[in-house]
Amino acid sequence: MENHHSLELATFAGGCFWCMVKPFDELPGIASIVSGYTGGHTENPTYDSVGTETTGHYEAVQITFDPEVFPYERLLELYWRQIDPTDAGGQFLDRGSSYKTAIFVHNEGQRKLAEASKREQQASRRFKGKIVTEILPAGRFYPAEDEHQAYYKTHPFKYKQYYQGSGRNDYARKHWNGERERQLLRSRLTEQQYKVTQLMEQEPPYQNEYWDNKREGIYVDVVDGTPLFSSKDQFPSPSGWPAFSKPLEEGFITREGGRSEGKPVTLLRSRLSGAYLGRLLFNGPEPEKLHYSVNSAALRFIPKEDLAGSKEERYASFGED
């Protein structure tokens, strides 16, 4: 599904750049993520020089992305979830101007979207203080040293220790997955949708909306609208839940280990919303035999005729690979 005919840049400062790569990495439409330095007044900054807080640079990440696959608005949504936008002195354990937050915009369109997104976050009252994240024009970006690129992959133990100890995850859980968020979800999901996506309950087999759906269209995450599956990859369900041989985009699905009746199982979640979807089985069609068994309550169906002119139009081709 990837199509890199029109790539753009997005640049975000969110504190330590080690922690700002993984949330965006390997998502559909993300071509590359580079850790580096921007916004300063010296040339060729280094990790050590930026750390002296005398160069004016921010630690930042620059993302090359396809806006048709992963729009800038979604990058902004994901960005706010990584930071404390009310902290004017750094981020979490890291103090100093190089760790401040900022959105560096590359054109007028990005500026308008960033400003609207910032106003929306302030109006949401999710954060007690005033949002101080600045929106600044993008300038020269200097890639950081090799050892700082994709740090979560190259130094997994150190990264995990640092991330857990920084307080970043605790802050995100409190502000994005707390009681307030649960109440909001309860207000817009049905009881069954909430129980499935948030409490990991299985809906009854053969007594759900899409298990034998024959219409052409796509299925999106009922929580946040992420495109997940297509009817062209759906096959007759052997178990009473919607069955698919593959997702629309691998990067929008995560797999995790679990147990059911004392046996190991592979659980499926929607990566961006964290919603529980169902299970991955291995009794599907040849040759891969993959069987994504998904609860109908975790999905919203968009029929083929409604895809034209929508943001999901790129998935409107059916009956051909």
Summary of the structure (lengths in Angstrom):
residues: 321
radius of gyration: 21.2
end to end distance: 9.7
largest distance: 64.6
contacts: 979
relative contact order: 0.12
helix: 31%
strand: 26%
